[in-house]
Each structure stands twice: as C-alpha cells, then as structure tokens.
C-alpha cells in the first residue's frame, strides 16, 4: 500500500509512505532529484488498514497528514509530526467500508481547506469538505456512475499536499479564496489592503487584510508556509526584526512569530520564489554595501550571491521570466535600464540581459506573479503621479503589452 502525502520529514522534498503486508509503515524520503533515500520504519500495527489516503495538511498545523480506513470502516486521521512520523490516529468517521476508493483532493470546493472524495460501491461520488482543523464541514453527492472506476487520481497534485509555489508562482496569490490572483498594498498609514483580481489583469475593489503595519519596512510573500491553502507573509520592521505572518481566508493573519533580527542593515528584501528548487520558498537581501545575500528557506542560512547591487533602485522576483524553468530576478538601474538576472536553479545566475530601457519614468516596481491569467509572470510599475501600469510578459524574457490599470496609488508603500 502506497501514498504520496508530500514532504513528511520537513526537508522540502516529496516523500512516499508505504505499508507492507505485515502492517509495517515506512517513509521513503525523496532526494529531490527523482529518487529516494533509504526507507525508514515509522510504525507498525497497520495490518488492518484497507485504504491509505494522502490528504495533505488536513488539520491546519502546517504538516502533511495521512488518513486510514480499516476493515471495520473506521476512518482515522494520523497527524504528521513534521519529522517523518504520524500519530496513532483520531477517529473522524465510520461507515467508510462501503467506499471502493478514497482520495485526498486538496481544495475541491474553493474554501482554502483540504477535502476528500469517496466513491461508494453503488457508483456515487461523494465530496467531503474539510473544516481546516481535522474535521468535516459538510458532505454532498458530487456525481454518479463511478462504479466502473478502479483507480482515481487528482490531476495536477503531488500527493494532494499543499506544496510550496513553483518558480512561476510568485506574489501574494489568491487572497480571498476565489481562485483568482489578487494583489496586496500597504498604505502610508500602515493598513494592508487586498485588491481583488479578475484573472484578466484588472484590479477590483479593496478589502482590509491587516492594520497597524506602520512600522513595516519590507514585505515579502513566501507562499503557503502553514499548509492551509492561503498565502503567508514575512515582514521586516523598522527595528530590523523579521516576522512570519501566517494567514487563513476566514481568520486573517495570526499573531506574527519572530523569525530573526539584524535586517536593519538591508536596503532590499524580496522573495523571488524557489531559487534553489528544493521545494521551499527563499529570500534575497541586499546590504548597505551592495552585497547580495541568498537566504534559502526555511532556515535562512545565508550565502553571498553577488556584489554591486547597490546600483539598483528596484529589485523584484517575477518568477520564471525567460521560460527556462528557473526563477529569475529583475533590477532597475538609475539610468532606467531593466536588467534580467537569469536564475540557474541553484540560487545563482546563468547571466544577465537587458529586459528594457526607459524605466526611469517609474518610481517603483513590483512583481505580482501572473496577474492576467495567461500563465506568464507580470510586472506592476508606478509613476510619481500615482498611475499604476501593468506589464505582461511574453514568457521568453520580453514583454507582450502594457497598459494603465489604476491611478491614485501614490499613497501605497508596497504593492505586490
């Protein structure tokens, strides 16, 4: 019996979990290069298990979990400990012996929480909506005629785990749970707003994400750090302390957790995506001497990645800008040249090219990710009069078109 719950041992790589005929559970740690390390026994007594399910982070604690159905039809949730082990199991359902297949489907109903699908012996397909804390919100029949299916998989998922973003997915992402990418903006008064996107590059009405962020110097979207399907944020305050802000769609931001300090010597802090391709979000920072530092997530043990970066007015991480599968960085010089630093997938660079000239007409640049829904990263640029422009890329290192998408944005300190 085999399941792919995602990263169960906390190393940022996708793992496998197996149960053999004697009831022994083992974890097969992924090596990040298409293979697996030596299997490790993590439990026994699983011989009564008839179905093993990989729902992802079902209880909202940021760790990948598994579910089991035994011969009596009891459904149990085994919470992951983040180090490769699982709990003994909490009963979350009975009567599941009538299911021929059970599948963790990630977020099936669009509420930002992990769900489960089950196929009954009569061919009925049932959707079970998770409540984000290890239980159920509702169930409903989602289809019929599925009795002839011998195997069911969720297309596009990896073990149904809420995985870190790929290099092509940067920015704040979906902030209101409608599956459309939005943008965030921090006002001069310290209020963090979300502006609804429509999937085609237009900006809708705002709503408040958080208040009292007036001490914030830098903000960076780091993907879904706690596994609840909603994007999280790191910020640096005026004292140089970095904070992690976990967020859910319903509850908003939780109380921030202090990550580390000493960031007051940095002139730029930005999140370019997964630069070293280990499955975990990374950070870059430029110090006052112009040295570029690479901080691989999540431990942020830095290494030098370049010098002379103090000549750049703006530095943003758009994602994979040139279409080679690696995350890249864009920087604007004082002369108005827009430089493309092509990532090599190891936290370094393949080379630098010019992506545009004449950008001195803009005051600030931000990278919202794919804002117009064409699968390619975009760029936002603000003029001194507050006009906001959207630049859509061609996915090959250049631009497809550009247009004004707003005005009156001069009061915002950050947009992304």
MOZI-V515595 format. One record per residue. N is the residue number from 1. PHI is phi as a letter, one per 30 degrees, with the letter a starting at -180 (none if undefined). PSI is psi in whole degrees, -180 to 180 (* if undefined). D_CENTER is the distance of its C-alpha to the mean C-alpha in Angstrom with 1 decimal. Layout:
((N,PHI,PSI,D_CENTER) (N,PHI,PSI,D_CENTER))
This chain:
((1,none,135,28.9) (2,b,145,25.4) (3,b,152,21.9) (4,c,85,18.4) (5,d,-8,16.3) (6,j,-145,13.6) (7,d,103,13.7) (8,c,-14,16.6) (9,c,7,18.1) (10,i,16,15.4) (11,c,5,15.8) (12,i,4,12.4) (13,c,153,14.3) (14,d,133,14.8) (15,c,169,18.1) (16,c,150,20.8) (17,b,133,23.0) (18,b,154,26.6) (19,b,125,29.6) (20,c,179,33.0) (21,d,-19,36.2) (22,c,1,37.4) (23,i,15,34.4) (24,c,129,32.7) (25,c,136,28.9) (26,b,148,27.4) (27,c,134,24.0) (28,c,98,23.7) (29,d,129,21.3) (30,d,147,19.6) (31,c,2,20.6) (32,i,2,17.8) (33,b,22,20.5) (34,j,7,21.4) (35,b,-173,23.5) (36,b,149,23.8) (37,d,-172,25.5) (38,d,132,28.3) (39,d,151,27.7) (40,b,130,28.0) (41,d,129,29.7) (42,b,0,27.8) (43,l,166,30.1) (44,b,176,33.2) (45,i,17,34.9) (46,c,16,32.5) (47,d,-21,35.4) (48,d,-3,35.6) (49,d,127,32.1) (50,c,-24,32.3) (51,b,133,28.7) (52,c,127,25.5) (53,c,139,22.2) (54,c,89,18.6) (55,d,-16,16.7) (56,j,-146,13.6) (57,d,92,13.3) (58,d,-26,16.2) (59,c,5,17.5) (60,i,20,14.5) (61,c,6,15.2) (62,i,5,11.9) (63,c,148,13.9) (64,d,134,14.5) (65,c,170,17.8) (66,b,158,20.5) (67,b,153,23.2) (68,b,146,26.8) (69,c,127,29.7) (70,c,-177,33.1) (71,d,-17,36.5) (72,d,-3,37.3) (73,i,11,34.3) (74,d,129,32.6) (75,c,126,28.8) (76,b,145,27.2) (77,c,124,23.8) (78,c,103,23.5) (79,d,132,20.9) (80,d,146,19.2) (81,c,2,20.2) (82,i,-3,17.4) (83,b,13,20.3) (84,j,2,21.1) (85,c,170,23.3) (86,b,152,23.4) (87,d,168,25.6) (88,d,-21,28.9) (89,j,131,27.6) (90,c,127,27.9) (91,d,124,29.6) (92,b,8,27.5) (93,a,155,29.8) (94,b,166,33.1) (95,i,15,34.8) (96,d,4,32.1) (97,d,-17,34.8) (98,d,-3,35.3) (99,d,130,31.9) (100,d,-23,32.2) (101,b,143,28.4) (102,b,131,25.4) (103,b,130,21.9) (104,d,122,18.5) (105,c,16,16.9) (106,i,-136,13.4) (107,c,99,13.7) (108,d,-29,17.0) (109,c,6,18.4) (110,i,19,15.7) (111,c,6,15.7) (112,i,5,12.2) (113,c,157,13.8) (114,d,138,14.5) (115,b,174,17.9) (116,b,142,20.6) (117,c,143,23.1) (118,b,139,26.6) (119,c,119,29.6) (120,d,160,32.9) (121,d,-24,36.1) (122,d,3,37.5) (123,j,0,34.7) (124,d,133,32.9) (125,c,122,29.1) (126,c,137,27.7) (127,c,127,24.3) (128,c,113,23.5) (129,d,122,21.0) (130,d,154,19.4) (131,c,4,19.8) (132,i,-4,16.8) (133,b,22,19.2) (134,j,9,20.7) (135,b,-163,23.1) (136,c,147,23.7) (137,c,-43,23.8) (138,a,165,25.8) (139,b,151,26.9) (140,a,155,28.4) (141,d,126,29.9) (142,c,-4,27.7) (143,l,172,30.2) (144,b,169,33.3) (145,i,20,35.0) (146,c,9,32.4) (147,d,-18,35.1) (148,d,0,35.5) (149,d,123,32.0) (150,c,-16,32.0) (151,a,140,28.4) (152,b,135,25.2) (153,b,156,21.7) (154,c,111,18.5) (155,d,136,18.1) (156,i,1,14.8) (157,c,160,13.3) (158,c,92,13.6) (159,i,13,15.4) (160,i,21,13.6) (161,d,139,11.1) (162,d,91,7.7) (163,d,161,6.4) (164,d,161,4.2) (165,d,153,4.1) (166,d,170,7.8) (167,e,-21,10.1) (168,d,-6,10.8) (169,c,97,7.7) (170,b,-179,8.1) (171,i,-175,9.3) (172,d,-21,8.8) (173,i,-148,8.2) (174,d,115,10.1) (175,c,-10,11.8) (176,b,8,14.7) (177,i,15,13.7) (178,c,9,15.7) (179,i,17,13.1) (180,c,138,14.0) (181,d,134,12.2) (182,c,178,13.8) (183,b,157,14.7) (184,c,151,15.4) (185,b,136,18.7) (186,c,121,20.5) (187,d,166,24.2) (188,d,-19,27.1) (189,d,-4,27.9) (190,j,13,24.6) (191,c,130,23.1) (192,c,119,19.5) (193,c,152,19.4) (194,c,134,17.1) (195,c,122,18.7) (196,d,131,18.2) (197,c,159,17.6) (198,c,6,19.7) (199,i,-4,18.0) (200,b,12,20.9) (201,j,7,20.5) (202,c,154,22.4) (203,c,126,21.6) (204,c,-161,22.6) (205,d,150,23.8) (206,c,160,22.0) (207,b,157,21.3) (208,d,127,21.0) (209,c,-42,17.8) (210,a,157,19.6) (211,b,171,23.0) (212,i,41,24.7) (213,c,28,22.3) (214,d,-21,25.5) (215,d,0,25.3) (216,d,129,21.9) (217,c,-40,22.3) (218,b,147,18.8) (219,b,139,15.4) (220,b,129,12.1) (221,d,127,8.6) (222,c,17,6.6) (223,i,-164,3.0) (224,c,85,3.9) (225,d,-29,6.8) (226,c,8,9.3) (227,i,21,8.3) (228,c,6,9.8) (229,i,-1,7.7) (230,c,141,7.7) (231,d,142,6.0) (232,c,171,7.9) (233,b,145,10.3) (234,c,146,12.8) (235,b,157,16.3) (236,b,126,19.6) (237,d,178,22.7) (238,d,-8,26.2) (239,c,-2,27.3) (240,j,9,24.7) (241,d,134,22.7) (242,c,137,18.9) (243,b,144,17.2) (244,c,123,13.9) (245,c,106,13.5) (246,d,146,11.8) (247,b,144,11.9) (248,b,160,12.7) (249,d,-39,14.1) (250,d,-40,17.6) (251,c,-12,18.1) (252,i,-152,16.3) (253,d,137,15.7) (254,d,174,17.2) (255,e,130,19.6) (256,d,151,17.9) (257,c,128,18.3) (258,d,125,20.0) (259,d,-58,18.3) (260,a,-177,21.2) (261,b,-178,23.7) (262,j,11,25.6) (263,d,3,23.3) (264,d,-8,26.2) (265,c,5,27.5) (266,c,138,24.6) (267,c,-21,25.1) (268,b,139,21.5) (269,b,126,18.1) (270,a,156,15.1) (271,c,107,11.5) (272,d,-2,12.0) (273,j,-155,8.9) (274,c,88,9.8) (275,d,-31,13.5) (276,c,4,15.2) (277,h,42,13.3) (278,c,7,13.2) (279,j,4,9.7) (280,b,140,8.7) (281,d,146,7.8) (282,b,169,11.3) (283,b,153,13.6) (284,b,152,16.9) (285,b,146,19.9) (286,c,126,23.4) (287,d,179,26.3) (288,d,-14,29.6) (289,c,1,31.3) (290,i,10,28.9) (291,d,130,27.4) (292,c,127,23.7) (293,c,135,21.9) (294,c,126,18.9) (295,c,95,16.9) (296,d,134,15.0) (297,d,157,12.4) (298,c,-5,12.9) (299,d,-17,16.7) (300,h,38,17.0) (301,d,109,20.4) (302,d,158,21.2) (303,b,151,23.2) (304,d,136,24.9) (305,b,0,23.6) (306,l,168,26.2) (307,b,167,29.0) (308,i,16,30.3) (309,d,-1,27.1) (310,d,-6,29.1) (311,d,-4,30.5) (312,c,133,27.3) (313,d,-41,27.0) (314,b,142,23.4) (315,b,125,20.6) (316,b,155,17.2) (317,c,99,14.5) (318,d,-14,14.3) (319,j,-150,12.5) (320,d,95,15.0) (321,d,-28,17.9) (322,c,3,20.8) (323,i,18,19.6) (324,c,5,20.2) (325,j,-2,16.8) (326,c,145,16.1) (327,d,143,14.2) (328,b,176,16.9) (329,b,143,18.1) (330,c,139,20.6) (331,b,140,23.3) (332,c,126,26.2) (333,d,167,29.6) (334,d,-25,32.3) (335,d,-5,34.3) (336,j,5,31.7) (337,d,139,30.4) (338,c,115,26.7) (339,c,138,25.9) (340,c,118,23.3) (341,c,108,22.4) (342,d,117,21.5) (343,d,150,19.1) (344,c,4,20.6) (345,i,-2,17.6) (346,b,17,19.1) (347,i,9,18.2) (348,b,-157,21.3) (349,b,145,22.9) (350,c,-23,24.9) (351,l,177,26.7) (352,b,133,26.9) (353,b,166,28.0) (354,c,125,28.8) (355,c,1,26.6) (356,l,161,28.9) (357,b,166,31.8) (358,i,15,33.0) (359,d,6,29.8) (360,d,-11,32.0) (361,d,-10,32.5) (362,c,150,29.0) (363,d,-39,28.4) (364,b,153,24.6) (365,b,147,21.7) (366,b,155,18.0) (367,c,106,15.1) (368,d,-2,13.4) (369,i,-152,11.9) (370,d,93,13.7) (371,d,-21,15.6) (372,c,5,18.5) (373,i,19,17.0) (374,c,6,18.7) (375,i,6,15.9) (376,b,148,16.6) (377,d,148,15.2) (378,b,176,17.4) (379,b,141,18.9) (380,c,137,20.3) (381,b,134,23.7) (382,c,133,25.9) (383,d,167,29.6) (384,d,-23,31.8) (385,d,1,33.1) (386,j,-2,29.7) (387,d,135,29.3) (388,c,129,25.7) (389,c,142,25.3) (390,c,125,22.7) (391,c,118,22.9) (392,c,132,21.5) (393,d,164,21.4) (394,c,1,23.2) (395,i,5,20.6) (396,b,15,23.4) (397,j,7,23.3) (398,b,-163,25.2) (399,c,144,25.3) (400,c,-49,26.0) (401,a,176,27.1) (402,a,150,26.7) (403,a,156,27.8) (404,d,134,28.0) (405,b,1,25.7) (406,a,170,26.9) (407,b,165,29.3) (408,i,21,29.8) (409,c,11,26.6) (410,d,-13,28.6) (411,d,-3,28.1) (412,c,132,24.3) (413,d,-26,23.4) (414,b,139,19.7) (415,b,136,18.1) (416,a,*,14.6))
